[in-house]
């Protein structure tokens, strides 16, 4: 049984999100994407990345709605 890794390297996270390595690090520095530090390693939690995608999707869906 093959399971997906929960923690991704920066390279893997950039590919997962379809971002450049530079954008990923910029977003991490700005706090847009959270990081997990294990010793000297900086990793990205797949669940956090998925939540960020959901939050962005909800935000963009609400942009077209008029407020009453």
CHARMM internal coordinates of N, CA and C (Angstrom, degrees):
IC EDIT
DIST 1 N 1 CA 1.4380
DIST 1 CA 1 C 1.5442
ANGL 1 N 1 CA 1 C 108.46
DIST 1 C 2 N 1.3189
ANGL 1 CA 1 C 2 N 116.01
DIHE 1 N 1 CA 1 C 2 N 122.50
DIST 2 N 2 CA 1.4561
ANGL 1 C 2 N 2 CA 120.83
DIHE 1 CA 1 C 2 N 2 CA -179.00
DIST 2 CA 2 C 1.5273
ANGL 2 N 2 CA 2 C 109.30
DIHE 1 C 2 N 2 CA 2 C -95.35
DIST 2 C 3 N 1.3297
ANGL 2 CA 2 C 3 N 115.87
DIHE 2 N 2 CA 2 C 3 N 130.24
DIST 3 N 3 CA 1.4563
ANGL 2 C 3 N 3 CA 120.21
DIHE 2 CA 2 C 3 N 3 CA 177.87
DIST 3 CA 3 C 1.5220
ANGL 3 N 3 CA 3 C 109.40
DIHE 2 C 3 N 3 CA 3 C -115.62
DIST 3 C 4 N 1.3227
ANGL 3 CA 3 C 4 N 116.05
DIHE 3 N 3 CA 3 C 4 N 149.88
DIST 4 N 4 CA 1.4583
ANGL 3 C 4 N 4 CA 120.55
DIHE 3 CA 3 C 4 N 4 CA 178.07
DIST 4 CA 4 C 1.5171
ANGL 4 N 4 CA 4 C 109.61
DIHE 3 C 4 N 4 CA 4 C -78.82
DIST 4 C 5 N 1.3176
ANGL 4 CA 4 C 5 N 115.55
DIHE 4 N 4 CA 4 C 5 N 144.28
DIST 5 N 5 CA 1.4556
ANGL 4 C 5 N 5 CA 119.98
DIHE 4 CA 4 C 5 N 5 CA 175.80
DIST 5 CA 5 C 1.5239
ANGL 5 N 5 CA 5 C 108.71
DIHE 4 C 5 N 5 CA 5 C -69.73
DIST 5 C 6 N 1.3245
ANGL 5 CA 5 C 6 N 115.97
DIHE 5 N 5 CA 5 C 6 N 139.10
DIST 6 N 6 CA 1.4610
ANGL 5 C 6 N 6 CA 120.09
DIHE 5 CA 5 C 6 N 6 CA 177.57
DIST 6 CA 6 C 1.5197
ANGL 6 N 6 CA 6 C 111.10
DIHE 5 C 6 N 6 CA 6 C -80.99
DIST 6 C 7 N 1.3333
ANGL 6 CA 6 C 7 N 116.96
DIHE 6 N 6 CA 6 C 7 N -40.57
DIST 7 N 7 CA 1.4600
ANGL 6 C 7 N 7 CA 120.95
DIHE 6 CA 6 C 7 N 7 CA -178.71
DIST 7 CA 7 C 1.5266
ANGL 7 N 7 CA 7 C 109.77
DIHE 6 C 7 N 7 CA 7 C -99.86
DIST 7 C 8 N 1.3257
ANGL 7 CA 7 C 8 N 115.08
DIHE 7 N 7 CA 7 C 8 N 130.30
DIST 8 N 8 CA 1.4564
ANGL 7 C 8 N 8 CA 121.12
DIHE 7 CA 7 C 8 N 8 CA -176.62
DIST 8 CA 8 C 1.5235
ANGL 8 N 8 CA 8 C 110.32
DIHE 7 C 8 N 8 CA 8 C -114.20
DIST 8 C 9 N 1.3234
ANGL 8 CA 8 C 9 N 115.72
DIHE 8 N 8 CA 8 C 9 N 147.91
DIST 9 N 9 CA 1.4580
ANGL 8 C 9 N 9 CA 120.67
DIHE 8 CA 8 C 9 N 9 CA 171.94
DIST 9 CA 9 C 1.5295
ANGL 9 N 9 CA 9 C 107.85
DIHE 8 C 9 N 9 CA 9 C -70.72
DIST 9 C 10 N 1.3182
ANGL 9 CA 9 C 10 N 115.86
DIHE 9 N 9 CA 9 C 10 N 169.85
DIST 10 N 10 CA 1.4673
ANGL 9 C 10 N 10 CA 119.90
DIHE 9 CA 9 C 10 N 10 CA 178.55
DIST 10 CA 10 C 1.5326
ANGL 10 N 10 CA 10 C 110.41
DIHE 9 C 10 N 10 CA 10 C -60.76
DIST 10 C 11 N 1.3088
ANGL 10 CA 10 C 11 N 116.11
DIHE 10 N 10 CA 10 C 11 N -41.38
DIST 11 N 11 CA 1.4715
ANGL 10 C 11 N 11 CA 119.83
DIHE 10 CA 10 C 11 N 11 CA -179.96
DIST 11 CA 11 C 1.5287
ANGL 11 N 11 CA 11 C 110.39
DIHE 10 C 11 N 11 CA 11 C -63.16
DIST 11 C 12 N 1.3350
ANGL 11 CA 11 C 12 N 116.47
DIHE 11 N 11 CA 11 C 12 N -45.67
DIST 12 N 12 CA 1.4675
ANGL 11 C 12 N 12 CA 120.68
DIHE 11 CA 11 C 12 N 12 CA 179.79
DIST 12 CA 12 C 1.5241
ANGL 12 N 12 CA 12 C 111.07
DIHE 11 C 12 N 12 CA 12 C -64.65
DIST 12 C 13 N 1.3427
ANGL 12 CA 12 C 13 N 117.01
DIHE 12 N 12 CA 12 C 13 N -40.99
DIST 13 N 13 CA 1.4632
ANGL 12 C 13 N 13 CA 120.89
DIHE 12 CA 12 C 13 N 13 CA -179.38
DIST 13 CA 13 C 1.5300
ANGL 13 N 13 CA 13 C 110.90
DIHE 12 C 13 N 13 CA 13 C -65.74
DIST 13 C 14 N 1.3248
ANGL 13 CA 13 C 14 N 116.92
DIHE 13 N 13 CA 13 C 14 N -39.59
DIST 14 N 14 CA 1.4642
ANGL 13 C 14 N 14 CA 120.51
DIHE 13 CA 13 C 14 N 14 CA 178.52
DIST 14 CA 14 C 1.5299
ANGL 14 N 14 CA 14 C 110.69
DIHE 13 C 14 N 14 CA 14 C -62.94
DIST 14 C 15 N 1.3212
ANGL 14 CA 14 C 15 N 116.30
DIHE 14 N 14 CA 14 C 15 N -43.20
DIST 15 N 15 CA 1.4682
ANGL 14 C 15 N 15 CA 120.35
DIHE 14 CA 14 C 15 N 15 CA 177.72
DIST 15 CA 15 C 1.5242
ANGL 15 N 15 CA 15 C 109.77
DIHE 14 C 15 N 15 CA 15 C -65.13
DIST 15 C 16 N 1.3192
ANGL 15 CA 15 C 16 N 117.45
DIHE 15 N 15 CA 15 C 16 N -43.90
DIST 16 N 16 CA 1.4677
ANGL 15 C 16 N 16 CA 122.96
DIHE 15 CA 15 C 16 N 16 CA -178.91
DIST 16 CA 16 C 1.5332
ANGL 16 N 16 CA 16 C 110.78
DIHE 15 C 16 N 16 CA 16 C -57.58
DIST 16 C 17 N 1.3492
ANGL 16 CA 16 C 17 N 116.37
DIHE 16 N 16 CA 16 C 17 N -41.24
DIST 17 N 17 CA 1.4622
ANGL 16 C 17 N 17 CA 121.00
DIHE 16 CA 16 C 17 N 17 CA -177.98
DIST 17 CA 17 C 1.5227
ANGL 17 N 17 CA 17 C 113.46
DIHE 16 C 17 N 17 CA 17 C -90.05
DIST 17 C 18 N 1.3231
ANGL 17 CA 17 C 18 N 117.05
DIHE 17 N 17 CA 17 C 18 N -10.65
DIST 18 N 18 CA 1.4579
ANGL 17 C 18 N 18 CA 120.16
DIHE 17 CA 17 C 18 N 18 CA -177.65
DIST 18 CA 18 C 1.5198
ANGL 18 N 18 CA 18 C 111.86
DIHE 17 C 18 N 18 CA 18 C 73.33
DIST 18 C 19 N 1.3341
ANGL 18 CA 18 C 19 N 116.56
DIHE 18 N 18 CA 18 C 19 N 32.57
DIST 19 N 19 CA 1.4591
ANGL 18 C 19 N 19 CA 122.40
DIHE 18 CA 18 C 19 N 19 CA -179.14
DIST 19 CA 19 C 1.5174
ANGL 19 N 19 CA 19 C 109.94
DIHE 18 C 19 N 19 CA 19 C -112.37
DIST 19 C 20 N 1.3238
ANGL 19 CA 19 C 20 N 115.02
DIHE 19 N 19 CA 19 C 20 N 161.42
DIST 20 N 20 CA 1.4508
ANGL 19 C 20 N 20 CA 118.41
DIHE 19 CA 19 C 20 N 20 CA 171.32
DIST 20 CA 20 C 1.5276
ANGL 20 N 20 CA 20 C 108.49
DIHE 19 C 20 N 20 CA 20 C -75.88
DIST 20 C 21 N 1.3082
ANGL 20 CA 20 C 21 N 115.51
DIHE 20 N 20 CA 20 C 21 N 158.31
DIST 21 N 21 CA 1.4664
ANGL 20 C 21 N 21 CA 121.72
DIHE 20 CA 20 C 21 N 21 CA 178.02
DIST 21 CA 21 C 1.5291
ANGL 21 N 21 CA 21 C 109.32
DIHE 20 C 21 N 21 CA 21 C -59.12
DIST 21 C 22 N 1.3097
ANGL 21 CA 21 C 22 N 117.25
DIHE 21 N 21 CA 21 C 22 N -40.44
DIST 22 N 22 CA 1.4656
ANGL 21 C 22 N 22 CA 123.00
DIHE 21 CA 21 C 22 N 22 CA -179.05
DIST 22 CA 22 C 1.5363
ANGL 22 N 22 CA 22 C 110.96
DIHE 21 C 22 N 22 CA 22 C -63.91
DIST 22 C 23 N 1.3270
ANGL 22 CA 22 C 23 N 117.45
DIHE 22 N 22 CA 22 C 23 N -43.95
DIST 23 N 23 CA 1.4705
ANGL 22 C 23 N 23 CA 120.94
DIHE 22 CA 22 C 23 N 23 CA 179.12
DIST 23 CA 23 C 1.5142
ANGL 23 N 23 CA 23 C 110.72
DIHE 22 C 23 N 23 CA 23 C -64.90
DIST 23 C 24 N 1.3212
ANGL 23 CA 23 C 24 N 116.82
DIHE 23 N 23 CA 23 C 24 N -41.81
DIST 24 N 24 CA 1.4612
ANGL 23 C 24 N 24 CA 120.49
DIHE 23 CA 23 C 24 N 24 CA 178.53
DIST 24 CA 24 C 1.5244
ANGL 24 N 24 CA 24 C 110.51
DIHE 23 C 24 N 24 CA 24 C -56.81
DIST 24 C 25 N 1.3444
ANGL 24 CA 24 C 25 N 117.19
DIHE 24 N 24 CA 24 C 25 N -48.17
DIST 25 N 25 CA 1.4669
ANGL 24 C 25 N 25 CA 120.42
DIHE 24 CA 24 C 25 N 25 CA -179.36
DIST 25 CA 25 C 1.5205
ANGL 25 N 25 CA 25 C 111.59
DIHE 24 C 25 N 25 CA 25 C -66.86
DIST 25 C 26 N 1.3276
ANGL 25 CA 25 C 26 N 117.36
DIHE 25 N 25 CA 25 C 26 N -36.98
DIST 26 N 26 CA 1.4626
ANGL 25 C 26 N 26 CA 120.13
DIHE 25 CA 25 C 26 N 26 CA 177.84
DIST 26 CA 26 C 1.5294
ANGL 26 N 26 CA 26 C 110.02
DIHE 25 C 26 N 26 CA 26 C -63.31
DIST 26 C 27 N 1.3264
ANGL 26 CA 26 C 27 N 116.84
DIHE 26 N 26 CA 26 C 27 N -44.08
DIST 27 N 27 CA 1.4641
ANGL 26 C 27 N 27 CA 120.35
DIHE 26 CA 26 C 27 N 27 CA 178.88
DIST 27 CA 27 C 1.5192
ANGL 27 N 27 CA 27 C 111.00
DIHE 26 C 27 N 27 CA 27 C -65.17
DIST 27 C 28 N 1.3237
ANGL 27 CA 27 C 28 N 117.84
DIHE 27 N 27 CA 27 C 28 N -36.39
DIST 28 N 28 CA 1.4674
ANGL 27 C 28 N 28 CA 121.06
DIHE 27 CA 27 C 28 N 28 CA 177.76
DIST 28 CA 28 C 1.5305
ANGL 28 N 28 CA 28 C 109.82
DIHE 27 C 28 N 28 CA 28 C -64.68
DIST 28 C 29 N 1.3317
ANGL 28 CA 28 C 29 N 117.71
DIHE 28 N 28 CA 28 C 29 N -42.28
DIST 29 N 29 CA 1.4647
ANGL 28 C 29 N 29 CA 121.25
DIHE 28 CA 28 C 29 N 29 CA 178.95
DIST 29 CA 29 C 1.5206
ANGL 29 N 29 CA 29 C 111.74
DIHE 28 C 29 N 29 CA 29 C -66.29
DIST 29 C 30 N 1.3341
ANGL 29 CA 29 C 30 N 117.13
DIHE 29 N 29 CA 29 C 30 N -32.40
DIST 30 N 30 CA 1.4625
ANGL 29 C 30 N 30 CA 121.83
DIHE 29 CA 29 C 30 N 30 CA 179.80
DIST 30 CA 30 C 1.5264
ANGL 30 N 30 CA 30 C 112.55
DIHE 29 C 30 N 30 CA 30 C -82.99
DIST 30 C 31 N 1.3314
ANGL 30 CA 30 C 31 N 117.46
DIHE 30 N 30 CA 30 C 31 N -7.59
DIST 31 N 31 CA 1.4549
ANGL 30 C 31 N 31 CA 121.38
DIHE 30 CA 30 C 31 N 31 CA -179.87
DIST 31 CA 31 C 1.5185
ANGL 31 N 31 CA 31 C 113.81
DIHE 30 C 31 N 31 CA 31 C 83.45
DIST 31 C 32 N 1.3203
ANGL 31 CA 31 C 32 N 117.42
DIHE 31 N 31 CA 31 C 32 N 9.81
DIST 32 N 32 CA 1.4657
ANGL 31 C 32 N 32 CA 121.17
DIHE 31 CA 31 C 32 N 32 CA 178.12
DIST 32 CA 32 C 1.5244
ANGL 32 N 32 CA 32 C 109.63
DIHE 31 C 32 N 32 CA 32 C -71.12
DIST 32 C 33 N 1.3259
ANGL 32 CA 32 C 33 N 115.34
DIHE 32 N 32 CA 32 C 33 N -36.97
DIST 33 N 33 CA 1.4692
ANGL 32 C 33 N 33 CA 122.66
DIHE 32 CA 32 C 33 N 33 CA 177.47
DIST 33 CA 33 C 1.5245
ANGL 33 N 33 CA 33 C 107.14
DIHE 32 C 33 N 33 CA 33 C -119.01
DIST 33 C 34 N 1.3171
ANGL 33 CA 33 C 34 N 116.22
DIHE 33 N 33 CA 33 C 34 N 132.26
DIST 34 N 34 CA 1.4641
ANGL 33 C 34 N 34 CA 119.70
DIHE 33 CA 33 C 34 N 34 CA 178.34
DIST 34 CA 34 C 1.5281
ANGL 34 N 34 CA 34 C 109.94
DIHE 33 C 34 N 34 CA 34 C -86.00
DIST 34 C 35 N 1.3172
ANGL 34 CA 34 C 35 N 114.92
DIHE 34 N 34 CA 34 C 35 N 152.68
DIST 35 N 35 CA 1.4615
ANGL 34 C 35 N 35 CA 120.54
DIHE 34 CA 34 C 35 N 35 CA 179.26
DIST 35 CA 35 C 1.5220
ANGL 35 N 35 CA 35 C 109.42
DIHE 34 C 35 N 35 CA 35 C -120.23
DIST 35 C 36 N 1.3118
ANGL 35 CA 35 C 36 N 114.94
DIHE 35 N 35 CA 35 C 36 N 158.73
DIST 36 N 36 CA 1.4633
ANGL 35 C 36 N 36 CA 122.77
DIHE 35 CA 35 C 36 N 36 CA 175.11
DIST 36 CA 36 C 1.5191
ANGL 36 N 36 CA 36 C 106.41
DIHE 35 C 36 N 36 CA 36 C -116.63
DIST 36 C 37 N 1.3154
ANGL 36 CA 36 C 37 N 116.58
DIHE 36 N 36 CA 36 C 37 N 124.34
DIST 37 N 37 CA 1.4687
ANGL 36 C 37 N 37 CA 120.36
DIHE 36 CA 36 C 37 N 37 CA 179.63
DIST 37 CA 37 C 1.5286
ANGL 37 N 37 CA 37 C 108.61
DIHE 36 C 37 N 37 CA 37 C -104.04
DIST 37 C 38 N 1.3291
ANGL 37 CA 37 C 38 N 114.96
DIHE 37 N 37 CA 37 C 38 N 120.94
DIST 38 N 38 CA 1.4635
ANGL 37 C 38 N 38 CA 122.10
DIHE 37 CA 37 C 38 N 38 CA 175.19
DIST 38 CA 38 C 1.5167
ANGL 38 N 38 CA 38 C 106.52
DIHE 37 C 38 N 38 CA 38 C -120.73
DIST 38 C 39 N 1.3164
ANGL 38 CA 38 C 39 N 115.12
DIHE 38 N 38 CA 38 C 39 N 99.85
DIST 39 N 39 CA 1.4531
ANGL 38 C 39 N 39 CA 118.65
DIHE 38 CA 38 C 39 N 39 CA -173.52
DIST 39 CA 39 C 1.5095
ANGL 39 N 39 CA 39 C 108.60
DIHE 38 C 39 N 39 CA 39 C 65.34
DIST 39 C 40 N 1.3232
ANGL 39 CA 39 C 40 N 116.42
DIHE 39 N 39 CA 39 C 40 N -125.77
DIST 40 N 40 CA 1.4625
ANGL 39 C 40 N 40 CA 121.34
DIHE 39 CA 39 C 40 N 40 CA 178.60
DIST 40 CA 40 C 1.5204
ANGL 40 N 40 CA 40 C 112.43
DIHE 39 C 40 N 40 CA 40 C -89.56
DIST 40 C 41 N 1.3134
ANGL 40 CA 40 C 41 N 116.35
DIHE 40 N 40 CA 40 C 41 N -8.95
DIST 41 N 41 CA 1.4686
ANGL 40 C 41 N 41 CA 120.53
DIHE 40 CA 40 C 41 N 41 CA -177.87
DIST 41 CA 41 C 1.5185
ANGL 41 N 41 CA 41 C 110.91
DIHE 40 C 41 N 41 CA 41 C -80.05
DIST 41 C 42 N 1.3205
ANGL 41 CA 41 C 42 N 115.70
DIHE 41 N 41 CA 41 C 42 N 138.94
DIST 42 N 42 CA 1.4628
ANGL 41 C 42 N 42 CA 122.25
DIHE 41 CA 41 C 42 N 42 CA 174.21
DIST 42 CA 42 C 1.5262
ANGL 42 N 42 CA 42 C 106.25
DIHE 41 C 42 N 42 CA 42 C -113.45
DIST 42 C 43 N 1.3313
ANGL 42 CA 42 C 43 N 115.36
DIHE 42 N 42 CA 42 C 43 N 118.20
DIST 43 N 43 CA 1.4616
ANGL 42 C 43 N 43 CA 121.20
DIHE 42 CA 42 C 43 N 43 CA -175.86
DIST 43 CA 43 C 1.5203
ANGL 43 N 43 CA 43 C 109.79
DIHE 42 C 43 N 43 CA 43 C -123.19
DIST 43 C 44 N 1.3104
ANGL 43 CA 43 C 44 N 115.45
DIHE 43 N 43 CA 43 C 44 N 167.98
DIST 44 N 44 CA 1.4555
ANGL 43 C 44 N 44 CA 122.36
DIHE 43 CA 43 C 44 N 44 CA -178.63
DIST 44 CA 44 C 1.5254
ANGL 44 N 44 CA 44 C 108.63
DIHE 43 C 44 N 44 CA 44 C -124.26
DIST 44 C 45 N 1.3219
ANGL 44 CA 44 C 45 N 116.05
DIHE 44 N 44 CA 44 C 45 N 127.61
DIST 45 N 45 CA 1.4629
ANGL 44 C 45 N 45 CA 122.05
DIHE 44 CA 44 C 45 N 45 CA -178.50
DIST 45 CA 45 C 1.5263
ANGL 45 N 45 CA 45 C 109.16
DIHE 44 C 45 N 45 CA 45 C -80.55
DIST 45 C 46 N 1.3139
ANGL 45 CA 45 C 46 N 116.18
DIHE 45 N 45 CA 45 C 46 N 122.23
DIST 46 N 46 CA 1.4651
ANGL 45 C 46 N 46 CA 121.73
DIHE 45 CA 45 C 46 N 46 CA -178.90
DIST 46 CA 46 C 1.5383
ANGL 46 N 46 CA 46 C 111.03
DIHE 45 C 46 N 46 CA 46 C -56.08
DIST 46 C 47 N 1.3375
ANGL 46 CA 46 C 47 N 117.49
DIHE 46 N 46 CA 46 C 47 N -37.23
DIST 47 N 47 CA 1.4678
ANGL 46 C 47 N 47 CA 120.35
DIHE 46 CA 46 C 47 N 47 CA 179.88
DIST 47 CA 47 C 1.5301
ANGL 47 N 47 CA 47 C 111.00
DIHE 46 C 47 N 47 CA 47 C -65.30
DIST 47 C 48 N 1.3372
ANGL 47 CA 47 C 48 N 117.21
DIHE 47 N 47 CA 47 C 48 N -38.81
DIST 48 N 48 CA 1.4646
ANGL 47 C 48 N 48 CA 120.76
DIHE 47 CA 47 C 48 N 48 CA 176.44
DIST 48 CA 48 C 1.5283
ANGL 48 N 48 CA 48 C 110.93
DIHE 47 C 48 N 48 CA 48 C -65.68
DIST 48 C 49 N 1.3217
ANGL 48 CA 48 C 49 N 116.58
DIHE 48 N 48 CA 48 C 49 N -39.31
DIST 49 N 49 CA 1.4622
ANGL 48 C 49 N 49 CA 120.35
DIHE 48 CA 48 C 49 N 49 CA 178.74
DIST 49 CA 49 C 1.5231
ANGL 49 N 49 CA 49 C 110.53
DIHE 48 C 49 N 49 CA 49 C -65.20
DIST 49 C 50 N 1.3403
ANGL 49 CA 49 C 50 N 116.36
DIHE 49 N 49 CA 49 C 50 N -42.35
DIST 50 N 50 CA 1.4698
ANGL 49 C 50 N 50 CA 120.24
DIHE 49 CA 49 C 50 N 50 CA 178.06
DIST 50 CA 50 C 1.5259
ANGL 50 N 50 CA 50 C 111.07
DIHE 49 C 50 N 50 CA 50 C -63.12
DIST 50 C 51 N 1.3394
ANGL 50 CA 50 C 51 N 116.88
DIHE 50 N 50 CA 50 C 51 N -40.11
DIST 51 N 51 CA 1.4682
ANGL 50 C 51 N 51 CA 120.37
DIHE 50 CA 50 C 51 N 51 CA 178.86
DIST 51 CA 51 C 1.5205
ANGL 51 N 51 CA 51 C 110.34
DIHE 50 C 51 N 51 CA 51 C -65.00
DIST 51 C 52 N 1.3278
ANGL 51 CA 51 C 52 N 117.36
DIHE 51 N 51 CA 51 C 52 N -40.53
DIST 52 N 52 CA 1.4544
ANGL 51 C 52 N 52 CA 120.39
DIHE 51 CA 51 C 52 N 52 CA 178.11
DIST 52 CA 52 C 1.5302
ANGL 52 N 52 CA 52 C 110.55
DIHE 51 C 52 N 52 CA 52 C -61.83
DIST 52 C 53 N 1.3249
ANGL 52 CA 52 C 53 N 116.78
DIHE 52 N 52 CA 52 C 53 N -40.35
DIST 53 N 53 CA 1.4707
ANGL 52 C 53 N 53 CA 120.82
DIHE 52 CA 52 C 53 N 53 CA 177.81
DIST 53 CA 53 C 1.5263
ANGL 53 N 53 CA 53 C 109.57
DIHE 52 C 53 N 53 CA 53 C -62.33
DIST 53 C 54 N 1.3308
ANGL 53 CA 53 C 54 N 117.34
DIHE 53 N 53 CA 53 C 54 N -45.55
DIST 54 N 54 CA 1.4688
ANGL 53 C 54 N 54 CA 120.93
DIHE 53 CA 53 C 54 N 54 CA 178.88
DIST 54 CA 54 C 1.5256
ANGL 54 N 54 CA 54 C 111.21
DIHE 53 C 54 N 54 CA 54 C -61.50
DIST 54 C 55 N 1.3320
ANGL 54 CA 54 C 55 N 116.96
DIHE 54 N 54 CA 54 C 55 N -43.65
DIST 55 N 55 CA 1.4656
ANGL 54 C 55 N 55 CA 120.95
DIHE 54 CA 54 C 55 N 55 CA 179.44
DIST 55 CA 55 C 1.5218
ANGL 55 N 55 CA 55 C 111.08
DIHE 54 C 55 N 55 CA 55 C -62.08
DIST 55 C 56 N 1.3222
ANGL 55 CA 55 C 56 N 117.47
DIHE 55 N 55 CA 55 C 56 N -41.17
DIST 56 N 56 CA 1.4679
ANGL 55 C 56 N 56 CA 121.18
DIHE 55 CA 55 C 56 N 56 CA 178.75
DIST 56 CA 56 C 1.5194
ANGL 56 N 56 CA 56 C 110.90
DIHE 55 C 56 N 56 CA 56 C -66.91
DIST 56 C 57 N 1.3320
ANGL 56 CA 56 C 57 N 116.54
DIHE 56 N 56 CA 56 C 57 N -37.51
DIST 57 N 57 CA 1.4586
ANGL 56 C 57 N 57 CA 120.92
DIHE 56 CA 56 C 57 N 57 CA 178.80
DIST 57 CA 57 C 1.5184
ANGL 57 N 57 CA 57 C 110.34
DIHE 56 C 57 N 57 CA 57 C -65.89
DIST 57 C 58 N 1.3338
ANGL 57 CA 57 C 58 N 117.33
DIHE 57 N 57 CA 57 C 58 N -44.86
DIST 58 N 58 CA 1.4617
ANGL 57 C 58 N 58 CA 120.94
DIHE 57 CA 57 C 58 N 58 CA 178.74
DIST 58 CA 58 C 1.5198
ANGL 58 N 58 CA 58 C 110.61
DIHE 57 C 58 N 58 CA 58 C -62.93
DIST 58 C 59 N 1.3321
ANGL 58 CA 58 C 59 N 117.62
DIHE 58 N 58 CA 58 C 59 N -41.35
DIST 59 N 59 CA 1.4501
ANGL 58 C 59 N 59 CA 121.70
DIHE 58 CA 58 C 59 N 59 CA -179.88
DIST 59 CA 59 C 1.5217
ANGL 59 N 59 CA 59 C 110.72
DIHE 58 C 59 N 59 CA 59 C -62.86
DIST 59 C 60 N 1.3338
ANGL 59 CA 59 C 60 N 117.85
DIHE 59 N 59 CA 59 C 60 N -45.45
DIST 60 N 60 CA 1.4586
ANGL 59 C 60 N 60 CA 120.76
DIHE 59 CA 59 C 60 N 60 CA -177.44
DIST 60 CA 60 C 1.5240
ANGL 60 N 60 CA 60 C 110.98
DIHE 59 C 60 N 60 CA 60 C -69.98
DIST 60 C 61 N 1.3211
ANGL 60 CA 60 C 61 N 118.22
DIHE 60 N 60 CA 60 C 61 N -33.42
DIST 61 N 61 CA 1.4623
ANGL 60 C 61 N 61 CA 120.73
DIHE 60 CA 60 C 61 N 61 CA 177.97
DIST 61 CA 61 C 1.5299
ANGL 61 N 61 CA 61 C 110.73
DIHE 60 C 61 N 61 CA 61 C -66.98
DIST 61 C 62 N 1.3147
ANGL 61 CA 61 C 62 N 117.35
DIHE 61 N 61 CA 61 C 62 N -34.73
DIST 62 N 62 CA 1.4637
ANGL 61 C 62 N 62 CA 121.48
DIHE 61 CA 61 C 62 N 62 CA -178.65
DIST 62 CA 62 C 1.5202
ANGL 62 N 62 CA 62 C 112.63
DIHE 61 C 62 N 62 CA 62 C -79.04
DIST 62 C 63 N 1.3150
ANGL 62 CA 62 C 63 N 119.21
DIHE 62 N 62 CA 62 C 63 N -14.98
DIST 63 N 63 CA 1.4662
ANGL 62 C 63 N 63 CA 121.81
DIHE 62 CA 62 C 63 N 63 CA -178.02
DIST 63 CA 63 C 1.5161
ANGL 63 N 63 CA 63 C 112.39
DIHE 62 C 63 N 63 CA 63 C -65.63
DIST 63 C 64 N 1.3185
ANGL 63 CA 63 C 64 N 117.56
DIHE 63 N 63 CA 63 C 64 N -31.51
DIST 64 N 64 CA 1.4580
ANGL 63 C 64 N 64 CA 120.61
DIHE 63 CA 63 C 64 N 64 CA -177.55
DIST 64 CA 64 C 1.5092
ANGL 64 N 64 CA 64 C 114.67
DIHE 63 C 64 N 64 CA 64 C -85.39
DIST 64 C 65 N 1.3257
ANGL 64 CA 64 C 65 N 118.16
DIHE 64 N 64 CA 64 C 65 N -2.43
DIST 65 N 65 CA 1.4626
ANGL 64 C 65 N 65 CA 121.02
DIHE 64 CA 64 C 65 N 65 CA -176.88
DIST 65 CA 65 C 1.5087
ANGL 65 N 65 CA 65 C 110.79
DIHE 64 C 65 N 65 CA 65 C -92.00
DIST 65 C 66 N 1.3303
ANGL 65 CA 65 C 66 N 116.06
DIHE 65 N 65 CA 65 C 66 N 136.77
DIST 66 N 66 CA 1.4632
ANGL 65 C 66 N 66 CA 121.56
DIHE 65 CA 65 C 66 N 66 CA 176.01
DIST 66 CA 66 C 1.5047
ANGL 66 N 66 CA 66 C 109.76
DIHE 65 C 66 N 66 CA 66 C -82.26
DIST 66 C 67 N 1.3179
ANGL 66 CA 66 C 67 N 115.56
DIHE 66 N 66 CA 66 C 67 N 142.53
DIST 67 N 67 CA 1.4617
ANGL 66 C 67 N 67 CA 120.14
DIHE 66 CA 66 C 67 N 67 CA 176.55
DIST 67 CA 67 C 1.5170
ANGL 67 N 67 CA 67 C 108.26
DIHE 66 C 67 N 67 CA 67 C -89.44
DIST 67 C 68 N 1.3176
ANGL 67 CA 67 C 68 N 116.23
DIHE 67 N 67 CA 67 C 68 N 136.59
DIST 68 N 68 CA 1.4761
ANGL 67 C 68 N 68 CA 120.72
DIHE 67 CA 67 C 68 N 68 CA 179.10
DIST 68 CA 68 C 1.4963
ANGL 68 N 68 CA 68 C 111.15
DIHE 67 C 68 N 68 CA 68 C -95.91
END
COOR INIT
IC SEED 1 N 1 CA 1 C
IC BUILD
